[in-house]
Amino acid sequence: MKLSTLWLTVILLWILQPAQAAVVLIYHHIAEDTPRVSSTTEDEFRQHLTYLQENDFEVIGLDTLLQQLQQGKAVADNAVVITFDDGYENNFTTAHPILMEFGFPYTIFISPGDIDNRTGPVMSWPQIKQMSDDGVLVANHAMYHEKMAQPNPNESEQEWLARMKDTIVTAEQRIKEETGQSHQWLAYPYGEFSPALESLVKELGFIGIGQQSGAVGPTTKLTRLPRFPAAGRFADMTDLSQKLRTLPFSIIQHVDANPMVHSENNPPVLTLKVEVEDFRPAQLRCYAGMEVIEPDWLDDQTFQAQASKAVNQGRSRYNCTAPSISKRGYFYWYSQPWLYGRSSD
């Protein structure tokens, strides 16, 4: 083998090493006859799991990851966590046998009220109990999958917070009654949350889990844990393989990262104070849809990003990335969710 070829091989192997960070994946449907935006086909799902297996990623339970974060332990260099939201029946009939075949742990987030009422194509309690008995972690997705980030019209903040506390606590009780499990993890329906809701979640002793993308590390806020979607156009293996090789920014302070947007602060401003050791500030870019935002560095560690146009009604995001210096082919990634007005489902 020529020296140049040998070096190329070494470099490629280095680039293709799993990232030194945890990545949490979120799935909904594993099916071909459900909405594409929230669906991963069985073939795609098998491809994802095979890729994880063949590239030596360590698929761990969400409980293991959260315990490492809470105890200040090092996160496994190549950790991946698999989660499902909403409790669709195809999780039991299609996804569960495949995951059992691979021997991968995973978590399902369910809304017990929807299971009780059989709202939509959801699993039954006997199916969920079978999965629980098989070792699947079952956790809280609010009682009725309701929007949680802000009060309803004509509802006071006190009434809203009391209602949110009730939906969280009641859902947790129902899950414990049916499965014996109670982890105190809440996956926000639609990925929507607000500072007041985060405070309530923390007050109740829960961990809050979102749907904004990004890797997980020691400075990740445990009231807004990010997850990468793996459905629809994000199910493509080329896209997913890059997401699996992302790193979390080491965030010193979320200076201004309130997801709630109002007319007077639209377009919203994101301000983060981060450790700048393994990326070049000049290479940091943020994105608002197709718009590229060059951040304004306020000091050596603090940057500010603001789109040129107001965000639309409903949910949107800024995604901020920067290439790693020490690990070629890897990108630091942070996603800031925004909620302007009220979103549609």
C-alpha positions as CSV (number, residue, x, y, z in Angstrom):
1,M,0.0,0.0,0.0
2,K,1.3,3.4,-1.0
3,L,2.0,5.9,1.9
4,S,-0.5,8.4,0.5
5,T,-3.2,5.6,0.4
6,L,-2.3,4.5,3.9
7,W,-2.7,8.1,5.2
8,L,-6.0,8.5,3.4
9,T,-7.2,5.3,5.1
10,V,-6.1,6.5,8.5
11,I,-7.8,9.9,8.0
12,L,-11.1,8.3,6.8
13,L,-11.2,5.9,9.8
14,W,-10.6,8.9,12.1
15,I,-13.3,10.9,10.4
16,L,-15.8,8.0,10.6
17,Q,-15.3,7.4,14.3
18,P,-18.5,7.8,16.4
19,A,-18.9,11.2,18.0
20,Q,-17.9,11.8,21.6
21,A,-21.4,12.9,22.6
22,A,-24.8,11.4,23.1
23,V,-27.4,11.6,20.4
24,V,-31.1,11.0,21.2
25,L,-33.3,9.9,18.2
26,I,-37.0,10.5,18.1
27,Y,-39.4,8.3,16.0
28,H,-43.2,8.3,15.8
29,H,-44.6,5.9,13.2
30,I,-42.8,2.8,11.8
31,A,-45.0,2.3,8.8
32,E,-45.6,3.1,5.1
33,D,-49.3,4.1,5.3
34,T,-49.0,7.0,7.8
35,P,-48.1,10.7,7.3
36,R,-44.6,10.8,5.8
37,V,-43.4,13.7,7.9
38,S,-43.7,11.6,11.0
39,S,-43.0,8.2,9.5
40,T,-40.0,5.9,9.1
41,T,-40.6,2.8,6.9
42,E,-39.6,-0.6,8.2
43,D,-36.8,-0.8,5.7
44,E,-35.4,2.6,6.8
45,F,-35.7,1.6,10.4
46,R,-33.8,-1.6,9.9
47,Q,-31.2,0.4,8.0
48,H,-30.8,2.8,10.9
49,L,-30.3,0.1,13.4
50,T,-28.0,-1.9,11.2
51,Y,-25.9,1.2,10.7
52,L,-25.7,1.8,14.5
53,Q,-24.7,-1.9,15.0
54,E,-22.1,-2.0,12.2
55,N,-20.4,1.3,13.1
56,D,-20.0,0.4,16.8
57,F,-22.3,3.0,18.3
58,E,-23.4,2.2,21.8
59,V,-27.2,2.2,22.0
60,I,-28.0,2.9,25.7
61,G,-31.3,3.4,27.6
62,L,-32.5,6.9,28.3
63,D,-32.2,6.1,32.0
64,T,-28.5,5.4,31.6
65,L,-27.9,8.7,29.8
66,L,-29.8,10.8,32.3
67,Q,-28.1,9.1,35.2
68,Q,-24.7,9.9,33.7
69,L,-25.7,13.6,33.2
70,Q,-27.3,14.0,36.6
71,Q,-24.3,12.4,38.4
72,G,-21.7,14.3,36.3
73,K,-20.3,11.1,34.8
74,A,-18.7,11.0,31.4
75,V,-21.2,10.2,28.6
76,A,-20.2,7.2,26.5
77,D,-18.2,8.4,23.5
78,N,-20.6,7.0,20.9
79,A,-23.9,6.8,22.8
80,V,-27.2,6.8,21.0
81,V,-30.6,6.7,22.7
82,I,-33.8,5.6,20.8
83,T,-37.2,7.1,21.7
84,F,-40.7,7.0,20.4
85,D,-43.5,9.6,20.9
86,D,-47.3,9.2,21.0
87,G,-47.7,5.4,21.5
88,Y,-48.8,4.4,18.0
89,E,-49.8,0.7,17.6
90,N,-47.2,0.2,14.9
91,N,-44.6,0.8,17.6
92,F,-45.7,-2.5,19.1
93,T,-46.5,-4.5,16.0
94,T,-43.5,-3.4,13.8
95,A,-40.8,-1.5,15.8
96,H,-40.8,-3.6,19.0
97,P,-40.0,-7.0,17.3
98,I,-37.2,-5.4,15.3
99,L,-35.7,-3.7,18.4
100,M,-35.9,-6.9,20.3
101,E,-34.1,-8.6,17.5
102,F,-31.2,-6.1,17.6
103,G,-31.3,-6.1,21.4
104,F,-31.4,-2.3,21.6
105,P,-33.1,-0.6,24.6
106,Y,-35.5,2.2,24.0
107,T,-38.2,4.5,25.5
108,I,-41.8,5.2,24.5
109,F,-43.5,8.4,25.6
110,I,-47.3,7.9,25.8
111,S,-50.4,10.0,26.7
112,P,-52.4,7.7,29.1
113,G,-55.7,9.5,28.4
114,D,-55.4,8.8,24.7
115,I,-54.6,5.1,25.5
116,D,-57.7,5.0,27.9
117,N,-59.9,6.5,25.2
118,R,-58.2,4.7,22.3
119,T,-57.8,8.1,20.6
120,G,-56.3,7.4,17.2
121,P,-54.3,4.4,16.1
122,V,-52.6,3.9,19.6
123,M,-51.6,0.9,21.5
124,S,-53.7,-0.8,24.1
125,W,-52.6,-1.1,27.8
126,P,-52.0,-4.8,27.4
127,Q,-49.6,-4.1,24.5
128,I,-47.8,-1.4,26.5
129,K,-47.6,-3.8,29.5
130,Q,-46.1,-6.4,27.3
131,M,-43.5,-4.0,26.1
132,S,-42.8,-2.9,29.7
133,D,-42.3,-6.5,30.7
134,D,-39.9,-6.9,27.8
135,G,-37.8,-4.1,29.2
136,V,-39.0,-1.1,27.3
137,L,-39.0,2.2,29.3
138,V,-42.4,3.8,29.4
139,A,-42.6,7.6,30.2
140,N,-44.8,10.6,30.2
141,H,-46.2,12.6,27.2
142,A,-48.9,14.5,29.2
143,M,-52.3,13.0,29.9
144,Y,-54.0,13.9,26.6
145,H,-51.1,15.1,24.4
146,E,-52.3,18.7,25.0
147,K,-50.4,21.8,24.1
148,M,-48.5,22.8,27.2
149,A,-46.4,25.9,26.5
150,Q,-48.9,28.6,27.4
151,P,-52.3,29.3,28.8
152,N,-55.4,28.8,26.7
153,P,-57.4,32.0,25.8
154,N,-59.1,33.4,28.8
155,E,-57.1,31.2,31.2
156,S,-55.0,32.8,33.9
157,E,-51.4,31.8,34.4
158,Q,-52.3,30.3,37.8
159,E,-55.1,28.2,36.3
160,W,-52.8,27.1,33.4
161,L,-50.0,26.0,35.7
162,A,-52.5,24.1,37.9
163,R,-53.8,22.4,34.8
164,M,-50.3,21.5,33.6
165,K,-49.3,20.1,37.0
166,D,-52.5,18.0,37.0
167,T,-51.8,16.6,33.5
168,I,-48.2,15.7,34.3
169,V,-48.9,14.1,37.7
170,T,-52.1,12.3,36.6
171,A,-50.3,10.8,33.5
172,E,-47.4,9.7,35.7
173,Q,-49.8,8.0,38.1
174,R,-51.6,6.1,35.2
175,I,-48.4,4.9,33.7
176,K,-47.3,3.6,37.1
177,E,-50.7,1.9,37.7
178,E,-50.5,0.1,34.3
179,T,-46.8,-0.7,34.1
180,G,-45.2,-0.2,37.5
181,Q,-42.8,2.4,36.0
182,S,-42.4,6.0,37.1
183,H,-39.3,7.8,35.7
184,Q,-40.5,11.4,36.0
185,W,-39.5,12.2,32.4
186,L,-41.8,14.5,30.4
187,A,-41.6,14.7,26.6
188,Y,-43.4,17.9,25.7
189,P,-46.2,17.3,23.2
190,Y,-45.3,18.9,19.8
191,G,-41.9,19.8,21.4
192,E,-43.4,23.0,22.8
193,F,-42.3,24.5,26.1
194,S,-41.8,27.8,27.8
195,P,-39.7,29.1,30.8
196,A,-42.7,28.9,33.1
197,L,-43.4,25.3,32.1
198,E,-39.7,24.4,32.4
199,S,-39.8,25.9,36.0
200,L,-42.9,23.7,36.8
201,V,-41.2,20.6,35.4
202,K,-38.1,21.2,37.5
203,E,-40.2,22.0,40.6
204,L,-42.0,18.6,40.2
205,G,-38.7,16.8,39.9
206,F,-39.1,15.9,36.3
207,I,-36.8,16.1,33.3
208,G,-38.2,17.9,30.3
209,I,-37.5,16.5,26.8
210,G,-38.1,18.5,23.6
211,Q,-38.1,17.9,19.9
212,Q,-35.5,20.5,18.8
213,S,-32.4,18.9,17.3
214,G,-28.9,18.7,18.8
215,A,-26.4,16.5,20.6
216,V,-26.4,16.0,24.4
217,G,-23.6,16.7,26.8
218,P,-22.8,17.8,30.4
219,T,-24.1,21.4,30.0
220,T,-27.4,20.4,28.3
221,K,-30.4,21.8,30.2
222,L,-32.4,18.9,31.7
223,T,-35.6,20.8,31.1
224,R,-35.1,21.0,27.3
225,L,-33.2,17.9,26.3
226,P,-32.8,17.8,22.5
227,R,-33.6,15.0,20.1
228,F,-32.9,14.5,16.4
229,P,-35.8,13.5,14.3
230,A,-35.4,10.3,12.2
231,A,-38.6,10.3,10.1
232,G,-39.6,11.7,6.8
233,R,-36.8,13.4,4.9
234,F,-34.6,13.0,8.0
235,A,-34.8,9.2,7.7
236,D,-32.3,9.3,4.9
237,M,-29.2,7.6,6.0
238,T,-26.9,10.3,4.6
239,D,-28.6,12.9,6.7
240,L,-28.8,10.7,9.8
241,S,-25.2,9.6,9.6
242,Q,-24.1,13.3,9.9
243,K,-26.5,13.9,12.8
244,L,-25.0,11.0,14.6
245,R,-21.7,12.8,14.4
246,T,-22.6,16.0,16.1
247,L,-21.3,17.5,19.3
248,P,-23.0,19.6,21.9
249,F,-21.8,23.2,22.4
250,S,-20.6,23.6,26.0
251,I,-23.0,26.3,27.1
252,I,-22.0,28.5,30.0
253,Q,-25.3,30.4,30.0
254,H,-28.5,30.6,28.0
255,V,-28.4,34.4,28.1
256,D,-31.5,34.9,25.9
257,A,-33.1,31.6,24.7
258,N,-36.8,32.0,25.6
259,P,-38.8,30.0,23.1
260,M,-41.8,32.3,23.4
261,V,-42.0,34.9,20.6
262,H,-44.3,38.0,20.7
263,S,-44.9,40.7,18.1
264,E,-42.6,43.1,19.9
265,N,-39.6,40.7,19.8
266,N,-40.1,39.2,16.3
267,P,-37.7,38.3,14.8
268,P,-36.4,36.8,18.1
269,V,-32.8,37.1,19.3
270,L,-30.8,34.1,20.5
271,T,-27.9,34.9,22.9
272,L,-25.7,32.1,24.2
273,K,-22.5,32.2,26.2
274,V,-20.4,29.2,25.2
275,E,-16.9,27.7,25.7
276,V,-14.8,28.4,22.6
277,E,-12.1,25.8,22.6
278,D,-12.8,23.3,19.8
279,F,-14.3,25.5,17.2
280,R,-13.4,28.8,15.5
281,P,-15.9,31.6,16.3
282,A,-15.6,32.9,12.7
283,Q,-16.9,29.5,11.4
284,L,-20.1,29.6,13.6
285,R,-23.2,30.0,11.5
286,C,-26.9,30.0,12.5
287,Y,-29.8,29.2,10.1
288,A,-33.4,30.4,10.1
289,G,-34.9,28.1,7.5
290,M,-32.9,28.9,4.3
291,E,-31.4,32.1,5.7
292,V,-27.8,32.0,6.9
293,I,-27.2,34.2,10.0
294,E,-23.7,35.4,10.7
295,P,-23.8,35.8,14.5
296,D,-22.6,38.9,16.3
297,W,-19.9,38.1,18.9
298,L,-20.5,40.3,21.9
299,D,-17.3,39.1,23.6
300,D,-14.9,36.2,23.5
301,Q,-17.6,33.7,24.6
302,T,-21.0,35.3,23.9
303,F,-22.8,35.4,20.5
304,Q,-26.1,36.8,19.4
305,A,-28.1,35.6,16.4
306,Q,-31.2,37.2,14.8
307,A,-32.9,36.5,11.5
308,S,-33.7,39.3,9.1
309,K,-37.3,38.4,8.9
310,A,-40.0,37.7,11.5
311,V,-40.8,34.1,12.2
312,N,-44.1,32.7,11.1
313,Q,-47.1,31.8,13.3
314,G,-46.5,28.5,15.1
315,R,-43.2,26.6,15.5
316,S,-39.8,27.5,14.0
317,R,-36.1,27.2,14.9
318,Y,-32.7,28.7,14.6
319,N,-30.0,26.0,14.1
320,C,-26.5,27.0,15.0
321,T,-23.5,24.9,13.9
322,A,-19.7,25.0,13.8
323,P,-17.1,22.5,12.6
324,S,-15.0,20.8,15.3
325,I,-11.3,21.5,15.2
326,S,-10.2,18.2,16.9
327,K,-12.6,15.9,15.1
328,R,-12.8,16.4,11.4
329,G,-16.2,15.8,9.9
330,Y,-18.0,16.6,13.2
331,F,-20.1,19.6,13.9
332,Y,-21.2,21.3,17.1
333,W,-25.0,21.7,16.9
334,Y,-27.5,23.7,18.9
335,S,-31.2,24.2,18.0
336,Q,-33.3,26.9,19.5
337,P,-37.1,26.4,19.2
338,W,-39.5,29.3,18.8
339,L,-43.2,29.5,19.3
340,Y,-45.1,32.5,17.9
341,G,-48.8,32.7,18.7
342,R,-50.4,29.3,18.6
343,S,-49.3,26.4,16.5
344,S,-51.4,24.0,14.5
345,D,-51.0,20.3,15.1
